[in-house]
């Protein structure tokens, strides 16, 4: 019985958060002239490892700052810094994990 409850709650939690990436990240980035994959490649060039990159993205989303953005000065002057994310830590982590899986190049190159 306890296992059923845990599995149900896990499924429900996953289902409720499943759209965090699409509803928050993709929805907003569609309004910008730079596609969301370009941000990924900028982060990858600077941070190179999966862990460092994910940590940098999450940190920036929680505390956007001019000193930590990967975007160019001209982009920031035109569009400004991103507003602080309202997503929970779990939603941020899940969204960044989805983002990584969608655009990672490791294991895809031949």
N, C-alpha and C positions, 0 to 999 in steps of 0.2 A: 504493500500500500504506500509506504513512504517513498519507495523508488518511483512509483507512478506519479506521485505528487511532484517529486523533484524533476522528473522528465517533462512533465506537463509545464511546470514553471520555467524550465530551461527553454523549452520550445516557444512558449509564450514570450519570454524575454527576447529571444532571438528574433521572433517574428515582429515584435513591436519596434525593435531597433534596426531591422533589416533595411529600412529605407533612409536611415540617417545619412548615408553617403549621397544617394540620389536626391533626396529632399532638401538637403542642406548644401552640400558641396556642388554637385553638378548643376542644380537649379540656379544658384547664384553665379557660378562661373560661365554659364551660357550667356549671361548679359555682358560679359567682357570680350574684348576683341582678341584675347589670347586664349587659345583652347587649354583645357585643364591638363592635358598631357605635357604641354610646354613647361608648366610649373614643375611637374615631376622631373623632367630632364634637367632643369636648372638645379633642383635640389640634389639630384643624383651626381651632377658634376661637382658640386661643392662638398657633399657629405659622403659620397661613394658607398658606404655600407648600409644595409637595410636598417640596422638598429639606430645608427647615427641619424640617418635620414628621417626615420619615423619620429624619433625624439625631437628633432629640429622642427618638423612640421607641427607636431602637437604643441611644442613650446610656443611657436609663433602664433598658432591659433588661439592659445590661451592668453598670450601676452604679446600682441602685435607691436613691433617697434621698428623704427627706421633702421636701427643698427643690425637687426636680425632678418630683414626681408631679403629675399633672393632676387627681387625684381629690380629693374633698372631705375635710376633716378627719374628719367623721363616718364616712366610708367607711374611711379608713385606721385609725381607732380600732377599728372593728368587724372589719376583715379583715386589717389590717396591710399592710406594704409587700410588694411582690412579691419573691420570692427572685431572686437573680442568675441570669440565664439560663445554661444549660449549652450552648446552641447555639453553633456556630462563627460567626465573622464572616460567612462566606458564607451560612450557613443563616439568620442573623438578617436579612441584607440581602434574601435571597430571600423570606422570610416577610413582611417589611414591604412589599416590592414587591407581593406577592399581596394583602395587606391593603389597600394603597392602591388597587389595581385593582378590588377588590371593592366598596369603599365610597366611592370618590371621587365627588364631585358635579359636578365640572367636565366639561362636555360631555354631561351627562345631563339638565340642566335645559332646559326649553323655554319 
